[in-house]
Amino acid sequence: MTAPATVVMLHGGSHAQLATLDDPALRPYRIRPLHIRTAAVDDLSSADVVIVADRLRPDLLARWHVHILACLDRGATVMVYGENHVGDWLPGVREQPRPTNFWWWRTGEDSRLRRRADDHPAWGYFSERSVIWHYHGALTAPGTVSLVDLLTVDGETDGSVLLVDEHTHPGRLLVTTMDPVYHHGSGFMPGATQLLYSSLRWATR
């Protein structure tokens, strides 16, 4: 019988992050919370899955960068959620901020988000609703697979809002400019809860 994955979440103690960690639906994952300010970096050393919660303070996250990358190098799965300035510390990843349209489906606008790589195994875990709601930036990372692209108003590809990398490192990497922990813990935004749950299923498969 395979032992369950050891899952940790790097968080900053915000109300949304604490509410997410307290979600009864996530208890089967036995997520171990690591506070970005007080936890020891060695606490990452035994993790099979590392979740970098969205909206962490960049100055506090900085001391964790090299240790998160070390997790990828030893074969762990790392998921980095939105607004964590990944372009500054994830090798090969470029991130550009984009304005957020929170309620495009209410105004009748085009989200300009498009599914990609329909034959990728990750789509066995993600529904379209879970990955098309809103975003805070566009990612470019050669060698990765974009699951959801953002288009410009002219219909050109602007970048990815959700990508996976299963080849650059011994471990697996998922990066998104969406912020599911914040919206799940805050109790609003259709799709955020689905993205959080789906990404955890993908990471622990």
Beta strands, then each sheet from edge to edge (+ up, - down):
strand 1: 7-11
strand 2: 32-35
strand 3: 49-52
strand 4: 77-80
strand 5: 94-97
strand 6: 113-115
strand 7: 137-140
strand 8: 145-151
strand 9: 157-165
strand 10: 172-176
sheet 1: 2+ 1+ 3+ 4+ 10+ 9- 8+ 6-
sheet 2: 5+ 7-
end
